[in-house]
Amino acid sequence: VDIDLVEVVEYRTDKKSWHTMQSSVHSFLMIVPTLMGFTMSQLLCQHLHQQSTRRFLMEFLLVSVPTVYNMMLPSECIMLYVTLVGAYIACMFWRYGVWSRFPAETTDYIFKLGKRPIVFTLIRATAYLGTGAAILGIDFKDFLVNNGKSRDFGATIMDMGIGMFVVTMGLVSKRAQHLSEIKKLLKVVLPLLVLGLGRTLVIDLVDYHQDEREYGKHMNAFFTLGFTKLLGSICSLLVPSDKQLLPLSIVVLVLHELILQLGLSEYVMLSVGRQGFLDSNREGLSALPGCVALYLLSIYLARWYTSKDHLNYVQFWAKLRHMSLYCIIGWALVFVSAFTCGIARVTFNTGYVIWLYSICLTLMLLYAFLFEFALVIARQNKLLIPNTIKRSPQLSQSKPTDLPAFVESLNMNGLTHFMISNFLTGFVNMSMQPMQRSSLQAIFILTSYMLATGSVVYVLFRKQIRIA
């Protein structure tokens, strides 16, 4: 009875409240340690071979352990960790001459982003790693108190998962230009739908508890991603260029919000009975238009970021300034949404789409500065190549040739990591009664779980085996 009471209290959040805004910022801060872990890994471990066991263990300590601890600790501890590690990274950059080697007037040093920037890979790895930790962490009482998935309005760390997956899917997708491309797209969509169906059947067979207020009785994340990919690609056929994806996504989002305000939102959140397929899956089905809007926005963002993939120093800083301005505007809109339409993951309303978009845009800004700019310069300066770096043709388009091993392994088998995480989560729930574990036991189980899931995809990476 006590456990059920805690769930109800924590799942429900006022639609218009300062708490929602605080929670939205706190949730973002909880993924910053992962970002810093990737940065520290590149600074401290890049001299080691990517397939070295020593490198894997060091990166595990730098990335996974802080991710677990910061999900269990209060926001004050997260802020202290972010401040201390951020100061250390800044000092390392100063040591390698990042702040002084390249004056603003430098125009002949070229930063090569490429058509598939490493920033997208880093955001994808962040989503997989954070989601993997959270789907088990939510089953421990210490995690649930502040981070439980919202059943109506709210902005917790657990609410970010499906939205980040939609964004990462959009970042690496292209606008469909011909109807024939939709047929080819089925090769990507069908596996997701099959996984969704398989998950639903397995849950029914083993009688595993699933919160129907999340996606519905039969829907799940795989179905949502598959239908989003399909419907988003069909919608993209309506516009002749990538630039018009922005107004198209806004139109879809406005129409979606209008329908929600006319009564759909209240029906989805307050209805009790479930009769028929549509009513039984009202949460997942009602969210699809918002998912499509976020997907189209993400494709537009990717096309904007890669519109010019060779930038000199001045152009790169101009891009960072523009991204900073968009982040400020985005978070201002999050503030407005928190007190007007609210932030609701369950319906993917306007507030939720703006919140997720702002989070991923901020991550993109930070990763772009750290990995596409600062670490590139630090890496070259660390090789003791002084001011001649900007005149050397063979270095004029240089960038790090690798990423942290954790990132590469997640990028190669991200979906495999997610599926293994789901399997182990079910195993822990059925065998260890996580809600009754102490804080110390919870951290030990979570750390062991992260080591197990990370080890599997790392072994696959070492053997160059790509599953999904």
N, C-alpha and C positions, 0 to 999 in steps of 0.2 A: 504493500500500500504506500509506503513512504517513497519508494522509487517512482511509482506512477505519479505521485504528487509532485515530485521534483521535476519530472518531465513536462507536466502540464504548465507549471509555473515558468520554467525556462523557455519553453517553446513559444509562449505567447508574449508578444511585445506590442506596445501601443503603436498605432499607425503613425501618429504625428507626435514625435517626442525627441527631446535632446538626446535621450539614451540611444536612439537609433543612429544618430550621427556619431556619437562616441564609439558605438560598437563597430560602425563601418570603418573608422580610422584604426581602432584597436585590431580589427581583423587583418587589415593591411600590414600593420606592424608585426603581426605574428609570422608573416612570410618573409619579412626582411632578413631574419637570421639565415634563411636558406640562401638568399641572394648573397649575403656576406660570406657564407660558407663556400659558395662557388668561387667567389673572388679570392678568398684566402687560399683555396685549393690551387688556383692558377698561380698565385704569387709564390707559394711555398713548395708546391709539388711538381711544377712543370719540368724540373730538371730530371725527374724520374720517368721511366718508361711508362706509357699509358697502360700497359698490360702487366705492370708490376704489382704483386700482392701487397707490397709495402705501400705503394701509392694508394691502392684501394682502401687499406686500413686507415691511412692518414686522412684521406678524404671522408671516410665514414665518420671519424672523430670530428672533423671540421664542419661537416654538413648535416648528417643525420642526427647526431647526438644533440646539437643545439636546437634542431627542429623539434625533437621530442620534448626536451626540457622546457622550451619556451611555450609549448602548447599546454603545459601543466602549471606554469608559473603566472603570477599576476603581472599586469601591464607595467608596473614599476620595474620589475626585474628585466622585462624585455627591453625597456628603454635604456636601462643601465648597460645591458649587453650590447645593444646597437651603438650606444655612445662610445663605449670602450673599444669595440672592434672597429667601428668606423674611424676612430682616432688613430688606431694602429695602421689601418689601410692607408689613411692620408699620409702618415709618416713614411710608410714604405714608398708611396708614390713620390714624396719629396726626396727621399734618398735616391731614387732612380731618375730624378730630374724631370718628372712629368710636368711640374709647375713652371719650369724655367727654360727648358730646352728649345721650345718652339714659340717665338714671339707671334703676336697676332698678325703681323704683316707677311708671315710665311705663306706662300701660295704654291710652292712647287713640291710639297710633300703630299702625296695622294693616299687617302684612306679608301681602301677598296671594300665596299660592303657586300657586293655580290647580289645576285637575284634571290638567294636564300640566305639572308644574313644570320650570323650565329646568334643574334638577339632573339630570333624566333625559336631557335633550338633551346636557348636558355629558359625562355618563358614556358615552353612545353615541358622541360625537365622540372621546373618549379611546380607546375601544375600536378604532374604525376607524383613527385616526391611528397608534396604537401597533402594531396588527396590520400595517398597511401598511408600516411601517418594518421590522418584525421579519421578515416573510416573505422579504424580500430580504436583510436583514442576516444571516440565518442561513447564507447561502451564502458568506459571507466568513469566513476562518479566525479572525480576531480576535474576531468575534462568537460563533462556534461554541464556543470554548473554555469559556465560562462559561454559555452560554444555550441550548444545544441542546435540542430537544424530547425529553422523557424517553420511553424505550421501555418502562419499567416504573414505578418509583417515582421521584418527583422533583417539584420545584416551581420551575421556571425561568420566565423571562419568556415563552418560547414556549409554555409549558403554559397560560398564562392566556387565550390568544386565544379558543378555542371556548367556554370557560366564560363569558367576558365577553359574548360574543354571545348566549348563552342568557339571561344575566341581563338585558341590555338589551331583549331580545325580551319577556321576562316583565314588565318594568317598564311597558311601554306596552300590555300585553294585559289583557283582562278575563276573568273567570271565565265559562266557558260555563254557561248556565242552562237551555237547552233543546236538544233534539236537533237542531232545525232550524238552530241556529247552527253546527253542525258542517258542514252542507252549504255554508253561506256561507263557512266557513273555508277550504274547498278552493280558493277564489280566491287565498288567500294562500299556501297550502301547495303547490299545484301548480307555480307558478313556481319555487319553491325546488327541487322535485324535478326539474323540467325542467333547471334550471341544473346540478344535480348529475349528471344523466345526460349532459348536454352536456359537462361537464368530463371525465367518465370516458371518453367516446368520443374526445374530442380528444386526451387523454393517450395512449390506445391507438394512435391514428392517427399521431401524431408520434413515438411511442416515447420520450416524455419520462419521465425517471426519477422515480418516486414511492415514498416509503418506505411499504411496505405495513403496517409496524408502527404506523402512525399511526391510520388508520381501517379498514384492510383493503385488499383488492384492488380493490373496486369502490366502496366507501363513500367519502364525503368530507364536508366541513363543510356543504355545501348539503343533502345528504341528512339529516345529523344534525339540522340546524335545522328542516327540514321535518317530519320524523317527530316531533321533540320538540314542536313546535307542535300537531300533530295529536293525539298520544297524551296530551299534557298537558291539552288542552282536553277530551278524552273523560274523563280522570280527574277533572277539576274538576266534571263532572256529578254525581259521587258525593256532593258536599257541598252543603248548602242555603245557605251564607253564606260570605262572604270570610274571616271569622275562622277557619273550620274548614279553610281551606287549609293552615294551619300544621300541625295534627296529621296531616292527610292526607299532606303532603310528608314528614313525619318517618316515618310508617308505610312509605311507599314507599322511603325511604332505608334504613331499618332492614332491610326485607326484601331490598333490593338488596345490602346489605353482608353479610347472612347467607348469601345464595347465593354471593357472592364468596368468603367464608371457607370455604365447603363444597367449594371446588375450582375454581370458575369463574375466579378470579383467576389461579391457577397455570396453568390450561389456556390462558388468553388470552396470558399473558406468556411461557410457556416452550415452547409447542408450536411446531414447526418447519414441518411440512408444511401444505399448504392444499389440501384435497380437498372439492369441493362448495361451494355458495354460502355456507352458514352458516359453515363452517370458514374459508373465504377471507376472510370479513368479520367474524370474531369480535370484533375490537377495537371496531369501530363499533357493532355490534349489542349487545354486552355493556354498552356505556356508556349506552344509551338510558334505562334506568330511573333512573340517576343524573341524566341530563339532565332528565328529567321532574320529579324531585324539586327540582332547582335552579330550574327554570322555575316550579313552583308556589310555591316560597319567594319568588321575585322578584315574582310577582303579589301575594302577601300583603304583602310589604314596601311595594310601591307603594300598596296600599290603606291601609296603616297610615300612611304618610307623608302621604297626601292626605285622610285621614279628616276633617281640619279644615283647610281651605285659607285661612282668614282668622285670623291669629294676632296678638295684641298682643305687646309686648316681652317680658313675663314668660312668656307661653305659648311664644313662640319659643325662649327660652332653656331652658325646661323640656324642649322637644322635643330640643334639642341635647344637653342633659345625658343624656336617655334614650338617644339614639343613641350617645353616648360610652360609656355603660355597656355597651350591646350590643356595641360594638366591642371593648371590653376582654374581655368574655366570649368573643366570637368568636375573638380571637387566643389566648386561653388554651386554647380547644378545639383550635385549630390546633397549639399546642405539644403537647397531649396526643396528638393524632392522629399527629404526626410520630414519636412513640415507641411507638405502638400499632398502629393499622391501616395507617399510612403515608399518603402523599399520591400518588395515582395518577391522572393525567389519562386514561390509556388506558382505564381501566375506570370513570371517574367515581365513584370510591369515596367513602365518607363523609368521609375526610380532605380530598379534593379539593373536594367540595361546600362543606364548612365553610370552607376556605381562600378559594375564590372569593367566597363570600358575605361573608366578613369583609373582603376587599379592596374589594368594591363598596359595602359598608356604610360603610367608612372613607372612600372617595371621596365618597359621598353626604354624609357628615358635613362633610367639608372644603368641598365645593362649596356646601352649604347655608349654611355660615357665611360663605364668601367672597362668593358671588353673591346669595344670597337675603337676607343680612343686612348684611355690612360694605360691599359695593359699593353697595347701595341707599342707605345712610346717607351714604357718601362722595360719591355722585353728587349727593345733595340739598345737602349741606354745601358742595360745590364750587361750586354755583350761588349761593353766598353768601346762602342763606336760613337765618338764625340760629335761635334757639330757638323761633321761631314755627312751625317746621316741624310740630311735634306738634299744633298747633292748627288748621292749615290743612286744610279739608276736601278740597280738590282734590289735596292731597299725601298725605292719610292712607292712600290705597291705592296710592301710586305705587311703581313698581319700574322698573328699566332696561327700555327698550323694545326693546333689541337685545342681541345677544351678539356676541362676536368673529366677524368674517367667516369665519374658518376653521371655527368651530363651525356657523354657519348653512349654509355650503356643504356640509359633511359631513352635516348633518342632512337637507338636501334630497336629496342623492344619495349616501348612504353606501354602498349596495350597488354603485352604479356605480363609486365610488372603489375598493372592494374588488376588483371585477372588473378594473379597469384596472391595479391593483397586481399582480394575479396575472398578467395578460398581460405587463406589463413585466418582472416577475420571470423569467418563462420566456424572454423575449427576452435579458435580461442573462446568464442562465445558459447559453444556447446560443451566445452570440456573444462573451462577454468573459471566460470562465473565472474567475469571481470568487474561487475558492479559491486562485488563484495571485497575487492582487493584494496589493500592500503596504497598510499601514494608511492611508497618505495617499491612495492610489488608491481604497481602499474608501470612505473618508469622502467623497471627491469624487463617486464614482458614486452613493452613497446620497443625498447632498444633491441632486444633479441629478434623481435619481429622485423624491424627495419634492417637488421643485419642479414636476416634470412632472405628477405625479398631483394635487397640490394645485391647479395652474393649471387643469386640465380641469374639476374640479368647481366652481372659483371662477367660471370663464367661464359655466358653466351657471347658477350662482347669479345672476350679473349679468343674464343674459338671462331669468331666472325660468323655466328649463326643468327640469322634474322627470322623471327617467327611472326611477330606482329607488333 
